[in-house]
Amino acid sequence: MKEIYTKILDEAMAAQRADVETIKKKRGTAFKVKDGKAYVDAAAKMKASEGQSKAVIDLHVESVKAHYRNLSALTDYVRPEDDPFVEHYQTPAVLEVLYAEDPKFRKSMDAFIKAIGKSEALIGREAARRYAGFYGPTCVVDFALIPGSTSNVVNQILQTVKIPTEHRQAILAAKSWGMNTSYGIGEVFAKAVEAGETLADATKQEVKQLQAIYDHPVRAQVELMEKAGMTSFDPAKYMEGYKKDIEPFVKAAIDGGVHYGNIVTVPAYCVGDIAHHIAQSTFNMCKDDVVMGIIEAVTEVMDRSVRAALDTVKSEYQLLSIATGSSAAATEYILELDGFNAPMVVDLLTKRFHNFVQLYPTRGAAAELHNCDFMDMIWRGWRMLDAARRKRNGSGDLLTPKAAGFPVDLAPIHESEVIMNPQRYAYPASAITVRYSALMRLADYPCLLTSEPVTATMMTNIIALHPEQIAAPVRACKDCASASMVDFRHEYCQWREAV
């Protein structure tokens, strides 16, 4: 299996490096949509190996091409305020293709929409808890089933609906790794309450919004973008063109027996590098040499660590775990170079969250999204480093944490001129918080540390090996950082009850 594992790693790192190299070259300049071409070229080289479903690989590759083609036809620039939404236009279009191709699936969706209407009490409770910060820092659009997430609420409703299991799983997947519109649970509710509506009326509005994103997802996304003030391009024209381009590949996936839950997720998770990761916001953030240096060093740690494990890795899932684990260890290690660690940062950001709720009761649904990703990542890295430090004790050996049982190579961090010379980026005699401050910028945007292009590419390859098995959302305890150290919310998670 080494050949296919090498192929998976090569494709994943090609996606990561396309992003990193483009950002390094273009940081501080004006973004153009054509800057995403390097990522398109990397994705276009993905091929189905023996034992993989070509239909799944095509969903990824052709979605990237369609996204780039349709976006380029409409604009040459995407405002930073609009770039988070660019990966939310694909699942609505794919869902509508499935509705047209499979009336039975549409019938199941209608049953679910009806169940949403009967779930006012549940939806009102969950929206109120999210609005008030009951669950602590949470990711309302999380790819897992954590408390406060849209997936969590959708799963609870689906448990009351008598439709085929495969359809229930597809509906759940569509609002997890599949991003069916930009809507996150509780946003309409919060705005209505703060505008003076009763809790009952706010709940009715919330229910209506949730029904809309499943009943007519494309139109719902257009309406959401109008309310959000998205002006970079015409979302209706984008989705019209994208839907036409992706339709034959969705049909091929249906004919190829690909689980609908995979069909609604693969096309969306892979396009965000064009005008979101490779974007004006990223070019601006990475003007900071230390921010850029951290992204580069973590990328090298990931590549070296996974590549060193190729001879002995046992499964494709282990490959993904080493990739994400090594980046977590690397990020935590950089944090510890300045004397900080995950427990300190999780405590700080959790306390900040509760103040943030009081300051901004109508905060956007995604406000704490990436803070949660960052905390979960460094918490995972801290446990690896803590175990390695205990084992090393006073021997003086190099610190070598393990991810999924494989050593993590932290040497690229020490080889980085930027990271190892913080005195060049602050008052030299007291430059003791430089790396930490750069990481706090990345706490709002850790996509290239976690890393999303690597995870998306590897997951497509994994799904291609098991196309008939549902992959999303994660059906495991996410081990949320804040819930593990500060907040008591484990009992509200839905991972064991996932449909």
C-alpha positions as CSV (number, residue, x, y, z in Angstrom):
1,M,0.0,0.0,0.0
2,K,3.0,2.3,0.2
3,E,2.4,3.4,-3.4
4,I,-1.1,4.7,-2.8
5,Y,-0.2,6.3,0.6
6,T,2.7,8.1,-1.2
7,K,0.2,9.2,-3.9
8,I,-2.2,10.5,-1.2
9,L,0.5,12.4,0.6
10,D,2.0,13.9,-2.6
11,E,-1.4,15.2,-3.7
12,A,-2.2,16.6,-0.3
13,M,1.2,18.4,0.0
14,A,0.9,19.7,-3.6
15,A,-2.3,21.4,-2.5
16,Q,-0.8,22.8,0.6
17,R,2.3,24.1,-1.2
18,A,0.3,25.6,-3.9
19,D,-1.3,27.8,-1.3
20,V,1.8,28.5,0.8
21,E,4.0,29.3,-2.2
22,T,1.4,31.6,-3.8
23,I,0.8,33.4,-0.5
24,K,4.6,33.8,0.1
25,K,5.0,35.3,-3.4
26,K,1.8,37.5,-3.3
27,R,1.5,38.6,0.4
28,G,1.1,42.3,0.8
29,T,-0.2,42.7,-2.8
30,A,-3.7,43.0,-4.3
31,F,-5.4,39.7,-4.7
32,K,-6.7,38.5,-8.1
33,V,-8.9,35.4,-8.7
34,K,-6.2,34.2,-11.1
35,D,-3.8,33.8,-8.1
36,G,-5.8,30.6,-7.3
37,K,-4.6,29.0,-10.5
38,A,-1.7,27.3,-8.8
39,Y,-4.2,25.4,-6.6
40,V,-6.3,24.5,-9.5
41,D,-3.3,23.1,-11.3
42,A,-2.4,21.0,-8.2
43,A,-5.9,19.6,-7.8
44,A,-6.1,18.8,-11.6
45,K,-3.3,16.4,-11.2
46,M,-5.2,14.2,-8.8
47,K,-5.9,10.8,-10.2
48,A,-7.8,7.7,-9.1
49,S,-5.4,4.8,-8.3
50,E,-6.4,1.2,-8.4
51,G,-9.1,0.6,-5.9
52,Q,-10.3,4.2,-5.8
53,S,-13.5,5.5,-7.3
54,K,-12.9,7.8,-10.2
55,A,-16.3,9.3,-9.7
56,V,-15.2,10.6,-6.2
57,I,-11.9,12.0,-7.5
58,D,-13.9,13.7,-10.3
59,L,-16.2,15.3,-7.8
60,H,-13.2,17.0,-6.2
61,V,-11.2,17.9,-9.3
62,E,-14.1,19.0,-11.4
63,S,-15.6,21.1,-8.6
64,V,-12.3,23.0,-8.2
65,K,-12.3,23.6,-12.0
66,A,-15.9,24.7,-12.0
67,H,-15.5,27.0,-9.1
68,Y,-12.5,28.7,-10.6
69,R,-14.1,28.9,-14.1
70,N,-17.4,30.4,-12.8
71,L,-15.8,32.7,-10.3
72,S,-13.3,34.0,-12.9
73,A,-16.2,34.7,-15.3
74,L,-17.9,36.9,-12.8
75,T,-15.1,38.8,-11.1
76,D,-11.3,39.2,-10.8
77,Y,-11.5,40.2,-7.1
78,V,-13.2,39.0,-3.9
79,R,-13.4,41.3,-0.9
80,P,-12.1,40.0,2.4
81,E,-15.6,40.4,3.8
82,D,-16.9,38.1,1.1
83,D,-14.2,35.4,0.9
84,P,-15.5,33.2,3.8
85,F,-18.6,32.4,1.7
86,V,-16.9,31.0,-1.4
87,E,-17.1,27.4,-0.3
88,H,-20.8,27.7,0.6
89,Y,-22.2,27.8,-3.0
90,Q,-21.4,24.2,-4.0
91,T,-23.5,22.0,-1.7
92,P,-26.8,24.0,-2.5
93,A,-26.3,23.3,-6.2
94,V,-25.4,19.7,-5.7
95,L,-28.4,19.1,-3.4
96,E,-30.7,20.5,-6.1
97,V,-29.2,18.1,-8.7
98,L,-29.9,15.2,-6.3
99,Y,-33.5,16.4,-5.8
100,A,-34.0,16.4,-9.6
101,E,-32.3,13.0,-10.1
102,D,-33.9,11.1,-7.2
103,P,-37.5,12.0,-6.3
104,K,-37.2,9.6,-3.3
105,F,-34.4,11.6,-1.8
106,R,-36.5,14.8,-2.3
107,K,-39.4,13.1,-0.6
108,S,-37.1,12.3,2.4
109,M,-36.0,15.9,2.5
110,D,-39.6,17.0,2.5
111,A,-40.2,14.8,5.5
112,F,-37.2,16.3,7.3
113,I,-38.3,19.9,6.4
114,K,-41.7,19.0,8.0
115,A,-39.9,17.7,11.1
116,I,-38.1,21.0,11.4
117,G,-41.5,22.7,11.6
118,K,-42.5,20.3,14.4
119,S,-39.2,21.0,16.4
120,E,-39.8,24.5,17.6
121,A,-39.0,23.7,21.2
122,L,-35.8,21.9,20.4
123,I,-34.7,24.6,17.9
124,G,-35.7,27.4,20.3
125,R,-33.7,25.9,23.1
126,E,-30.6,25.3,21.0
127,A,-30.7,28.8,19.4
128,A,-31.1,30.4,22.9
129,R,-28.2,28.4,24.2
130,R,-26.0,29.5,21.3
131,Y,-27.1,33.1,21.7
132,A,-26.3,33.2,25.4
133,G,-23.0,31.3,25.2
134,F,-24.4,28.4,27.2
135,Y,-22.0,25.9,25.6
136,G,-18.9,28.0,25.8
137,P,-16.7,28.5,22.7
138,T,-18.3,26.4,20.0
139,C,-18.2,26.1,16.3
140,V,-21.7,26.5,14.9
141,V,-20.6,25.2,11.5
142,D,-18.4,22.5,12.9
143,F,-17.5,19.3,10.9
144,A,-18.3,17.2,14.0
145,L,-21.4,16.9,16.2
146,I,-20.2,19.2,19.1
147,P,-22.7,21.0,21.3
148,G,-24.0,24.2,19.7
149,S,-23.2,23.2,16.2
150,T,-25.8,23.1,13.4
151,S,-24.9,19.4,12.8
152,N,-25.8,18.6,16.4
153,V,-29.3,20.1,16.0
154,V,-29.9,18.6,12.6
155,N,-28.9,15.2,14.0
156,Q,-31.4,15.5,16.9
157,I,-34.2,16.4,14.5
158,L,-33.3,13.5,12.1
159,Q,-33.7,11.0,14.9
160,T,-37.4,11.8,14.8
161,V,-37.8,11.3,11.0
162,K,-38.6,7.9,9.5
163,I,-36.8,7.9,6.2
164,P,-34.1,5.6,4.8
165,T,-30.9,5.7,6.9
166,E,-28.8,6.6,3.8
167,H,-31.0,9.7,3.3
168,R,-30.7,10.7,6.9
169,Q,-26.9,10.4,6.7
170,A,-26.8,12.5,3.5
171,I,-29.0,15.3,5.0
172,L,-26.7,15.4,8.1
173,A,-23.6,15.4,5.9
174,A,-25.0,18.3,3.8
175,K,-24.7,20.7,6.8
176,S,-21.3,19.4,8.1
177,W,-18.4,18.9,5.7
178,G,-21.0,19.8,3.1
179,M,-21.7,23.5,3.5
180,N,-25.4,23.8,2.5
181,T,-25.6,27.6,2.5
182,S,-23.8,30.0,4.9
183,Y,-26.4,29.7,7.6
184,G,-25.5,28.6,11.1
185,I,-28.0,27.7,13.8
186,G,-29.2,30.6,16.0
187,E,-28.3,33.6,13.9
188,V,-31.8,34.7,12.9
189,F,-32.9,34.0,16.5
190,A,-30.3,36.2,18.0
191,K,-30.9,39.1,15.7
192,A,-34.7,38.9,16.2
193,V,-34.4,38.9,20.0
194,E,-32.0,41.8,20.1
195,A,-34.4,43.7,17.7
196,G,-37.2,43.3,20.3
197,E,-39.0,40.2,19.1
198,T,-40.5,37.8,21.6
199,L,-38.6,34.5,22.1
200,A,-41.5,32.7,20.5
201,D,-41.5,34.8,17.4
202,A,-37.7,34.6,17.2
203,T,-38.0,30.8,17.3
204,K,-40.6,30.8,14.5
205,Q,-38.2,32.9,12.3
206,E,-35.4,30.5,13.1
207,V,-37.5,27.5,12.1
208,K,-38.5,29.2,8.8
209,Q,-34.8,29.9,8.0
210,L,-33.7,26.4,8.6
211,Q,-36.5,25.0,6.5
212,A,-35.5,27.3,3.6
213,I,-31.9,26.2,3.3
214,Y,-33.2,22.6,2.7
215,D,-36.3,23.4,0.7
216,H,-34.7,25.7,-1.9
217,P,-31.0,25.8,-1.0
218,V,-29.7,27.9,-4.0
219,R,-32.3,30.6,-3.5
220,A,-31.8,30.5,0.2
221,Q,-28.1,31.1,-0.2
222,V,-28.7,34.0,-2.6
223,E,-31.0,35.6,0.0
224,L,-28.5,35.1,2.8
225,M,-25.8,36.7,0.7
226,E,-28.1,39.7,0.0
227,K,-28.7,40.1,3.7
228,A,-24.9,39.8,4.4
229,G,-24.1,42.5,1.9
230,M,-22.0,40.3,-0.3
231,T,-21.0,42.4,-3.4
232,S,-18.0,40.7,-5.0
233,F,-20.0,38.8,-7.6
234,D,-23.5,37.6,-8.4
235,P,-24.1,34.4,-6.3
236,A,-27.1,33.4,-8.4
237,K,-25.1,33.5,-11.6
238,Y,-22.2,31.6,-10.0
239,M,-24.5,28.8,-8.7
240,E,-26.3,28.6,-12.1
241,G,-23.0,28.1,-13.9
242,Y,-21.5,25.8,-11.2
243,K,-24.6,23.6,-11.1
244,K,-24.5,23.1,-14.9
245,D,-20.8,22.2,-14.8
246,I,-20.9,19.8,-11.8
247,E,-24.2,18.0,-12.8
248,P,-22.7,15.3,-15.0
249,F,-20.2,14.4,-12.3
250,V,-22.9,14.2,-9.7
251,K,-24.9,11.9,-12.0
252,A,-21.8,9.8,-12.5
253,A,-21.3,9.5,-8.8
254,I,-24.9,8.4,-8.3
255,D,-24.5,5.8,-11.0
256,G,-21.2,4.7,-9.4
257,G,-22.9,4.0,-6.1
258,V,-21.2,6.8,-4.2
259,H,-23.1,7.6,-0.9
260,Y,-25.1,10.7,-1.2
261,G,-23.5,12.0,1.9
262,N,-20.1,11.9,0.2
263,I,-21.6,13.5,-3.0
264,V,-22.7,16.6,-1.0
265,T,-19.5,17.0,0.8
266,V,-16.6,16.3,-1.5
267,P,-17.3,19.2,-4.0
268,A,-17.5,21.8,-1.3
269,Y,-14.6,21.1,1.0
270,C,-12.0,21.4,-1.8
271,V,-12.7,24.8,-3.4
272,G,-12.0,27.2,-0.5
273,D,-8.4,27.7,-1.5
274,I,-9.5,29.8,-4.4
275,A,-10.5,33.2,-3.1
276,H,-10.6,32.1,0.6
277,H,-7.2,30.7,1.6
278,I,-5.5,32.2,-1.4
279,A,-7.2,35.5,-0.9
280,Q,-6.8,39.2,0.1
281,S,-7.4,38.5,3.8
282,T,-4.5,35.9,3.7
283,F,-2.2,38.1,1.7
284,N,-2.8,40.9,4.3
285,M,-2.3,38.6,7.3
286,C,0.9,37.1,5.9
287,K,2.6,40.4,5.5
288,D,3.9,39.6,9.0
289,D,7.1,37.6,8.5
290,V,6.5,35.6,11.6
291,V,3.0,34.6,10.6
292,M,4.3,33.5,7.2
293,G,7.3,31.7,8.8
294,I,5.1,29.7,11.1
295,I,2.9,28.5,8.2
296,E,6.0,27.5,6.3
297,A,7.6,25.7,9.2
298,V,4.5,23.8,10.1
299,T,4.1,22.7,6.5
300,E,7.6,21.3,6.5
301,V,7.1,19.5,9.8
302,M,3.9,17.9,8.4
303,D,5.6,16.8,5.1
304,R,8.7,15.3,6.8
305,S,6.8,13.6,9.5
306,V,4.3,11.9,7.3
307,R,6.8,11.0,4.6
308,A,9.1,9.3,7.2
309,A,6.1,7.1,8.2
310,L,5.2,5.9,4.7
311,D,7.1,2.6,5.0
312,T,5.3,1.5,8.2
313,V,1.9,3.3,8.2
314,K,-1.0,0.8,8.4
315,S,-4.0,2.6,7.0
316,E,-5.1,5.7,5.1
317,Y,-6.8,6.9,8.3
318,Q,-3.5,6.7,10.2
319,L,-1.9,8.7,7.4
320,L,-4.4,11.6,8.0
321,S,-3.9,11.3,11.7
322,I,-0.1,11.7,11.4
323,A,-0.6,14.7,9.1
324,T,-3.0,16.6,11.4
325,G,-1.2,15.4,14.6
326,S,2.2,16.6,13.4
327,S,0.9,20.0,12.6
328,A,-0.8,20.2,16.0
329,A,2.5,19.3,17.7
330,A,4.4,21.8,15.6
331,T,2.1,24.6,16.4
332,E,2.1,23.9,20.1
333,Y,5.9,23.6,20.1
334,I,6.2,27.1,18.6
335,L,3.8,28.4,21.3
336,E,5.9,26.8,24.0
337,L,9.1,28.5,22.6
338,D,7.7,31.8,24.1
339,G,6.7,30.1,27.4
340,F,3.0,29.6,26.6
341,N,1.1,26.4,26.3
342,A,-2.4,25.1,25.4
343,P,-3.9,25.1,28.9
344,M,-3.0,28.8,29.3
345,V,-4.4,29.8,25.9
346,V,-7.5,27.8,26.1
347,D,-8.3,29.3,29.5
348,L,-7.6,32.8,28.1
349,L,-9.8,32.4,24.9
350,T,-12.6,30.7,26.9
351,K,-12.8,33.6,29.3
352,R,-12.6,36.0,26.4
353,F,-15.5,34.2,24.7
354,H,-17.9,34.9,27.6
355,N,-17.0,38.6,27.5
356,F,-17.4,38.6,23.7
357,V,-20.9,37.2,24.0
358,Q,-21.9,40.1,26.3
359,L,-20.2,42.7,24.1
360,Y,-21.6,41.3,20.8
361,P,-24.9,39.4,21.4
362,T,-25.6,39.4,17.7
363,R,-22.1,38.2,16.8
364,G,-21.8,36.3,13.5
365,A,-22.5,32.6,13.7
366,A,-18.9,31.9,12.7
367,A,-17.2,34.3,15.2
368,E,-15.5,31.8,17.4
369,L,-15.3,29.1,14.7
370,H,-11.5,29.3,14.1
371,N,-10.7,30.1,17.8
372,C,-12.2,26.7,18.5
373,D,-10.2,25.0,15.7
374,F,-7.0,26.6,17.1
375,M,-7.7,25.6,20.7
376,D,-8.5,22.0,19.7
377,M,-5.3,21.8,17.6
378,I,-2.9,23.1,20.3
379,W,-4.6,21.0,23.0
380,R,-3.9,18.0,20.9
381,G,-0.4,19.1,20.3
382,W,0.2,19.8,24.0
383,R,-0.7,16.3,25.1
384,M,1.8,14.9,22.5
385,L,4.5,17.3,23.7
386,D,3.7,16.7,27.4
387,A,4.1,13.0,26.9
388,A,7.4,13.5,25.0
389,R,8.8,15.8,27.7
390,R,8.0,13.3,30.5
391,K,9.7,10.6,28.5
392,R,12.8,12.7,27.7
393,N,13.1,13.9,31.3
394,G,16.6,15.3,31.8
395,S,18.4,13.2,29.2
396,G,18.9,16.2,26.9
397,D,17.7,14.2,23.9
398,L,15.8,16.0,21.1
399,L,12.1,16.4,21.8
400,T,10.3,13.9,19.6
401,P,6.5,13.8,20.2
402,K,4.5,11.1,18.5
403,A,1.4,11.4,16.3
404,A,-0.6,8.2,15.9
405,G,2.4,6.4,17.2
406,F,4.9,7.9,14.7
407,P,7.6,10.4,15.5
408,V,7.1,14.1,14.6
409,D,10.1,15.8,13.1
410,L,10.3,19.3,14.7
411,A,13.6,20.2,13.0
412,P,12.1,22.5,10.4
413,I,11.1,24.9,13.3
414,H,14.7,25.1,14.4
415,E,15.9,25.6,10.8
416,S,13.6,28.6,10.4
417,E,15.6,31.9,10.4
418,V,12.4,33.8,11.2
419,I,11.0,31.7,14.0
420,M,14.3,31.2,15.8
421,N,15.2,34.9,15.7
422,P,12.2,36.8,17.2
423,Q,14.5,39.6,18.2
424,R,14.4,40.8,14.6
425,Y,10.7,41.5,14.8
426,A,10.3,43.5,18.1
427,Y,12.4,45.4,20.6
428,P,15.4,43.1,20.5
429,A,16.2,43.0,24.2
430,S,12.7,41.9,25.2
431,A,11.3,40.1,22.2
432,I,9.7,37.3,24.2
433,T,6.1,37.4,22.9
434,V,6.7,37.7,19.2
435,R,5.9,34.1,18.2
436,Y,2.9,34.0,20.6
437,S,1.5,37.2,19.1
438,A,1.8,35.8,15.6
439,L,0.0,32.6,16.7
440,M,-2.8,34.7,18.1
441,R,-3.3,36.2,14.6
442,L,-3.4,32.6,13.4
443,A,-5.9,31.7,16.1
444,D,-8.5,33.6,14.0
445,Y,-7.4,31.8,10.8
446,P,-5.5,28.5,11.3
447,C,-6.7,26.9,8.0
448,L,-3.1,26.3,6.7
449,L,-1.9,24.9,10.1
450,T,-4.7,22.4,10.7
451,S,-4.5,22.1,7.4
452,E,-7.6,22.3,5.4
453,P,-6.1,21.7,1.9
454,V,-4.3,18.7,3.3
455,T,-7.4,17.3,5.1
456,A,-9.7,18.0,2.1
457,T,-7.3,16.2,-0.3
458,M,-6.6,13.3,1.9
459,M,-10.3,12.9,2.8
460,T,-11.3,12.8,-0.9
461,N,-8.7,10.0,-1.4
462,I,-10.0,8.1,1.6
463,I,-13.6,8.5,0.4
464,A,-12.5,7.3,-3.0
465,L,-11.3,4.1,-1.4
466,H,-14.7,3.6,0.4
467,P,-17.2,5.5,-1.7
468,E,-20.3,3.7,-0.3
469,Q,-19.4,4.5,3.3
470,I,-20.5,7.8,4.8
471,A,-17.5,9.9,5.9
472,A,-19.1,13.0,7.3
473,P,-19.5,14.3,9.9
474,V,-16.9,12.8,12.2
475,R,-18.5,10.1,14.3
476,A,-16.1,10.3,17.2
477,C,-15.5,12.5,20.3
478,K,-13.7,15.6,19.0
479,D,-12.0,16.1,22.4
480,C,-12.9,19.8,22.4
481,A,-10.2,21.8,24.2
482,S,-12.5,24.0,26.2
483,A,-14.8,21.1,27.2
484,S,-11.7,19.1,28.2
485,M,-10.3,21.9,30.5
486,V,-12.9,24.6,31.3
487,D,-16.5,23.9,30.3
488,F,-18.8,21.0,31.2
489,R,-20.6,20.2,28.0
490,H,-19.7,16.6,27.0
491,E,-23.2,15.3,27.7
492,Y,-24.7,17.6,25.1
493,C,-22.6,16.2,22.2
494,Q,-24.3,14.0,19.6
495,W,-21.3,11.9,18.4
496,R,-22.6,8.6,19.8
497,E,-26.1,9.3,18.5
498,A,-25.1,10.2,14.9
499,V,-27.6,8.9,12.4
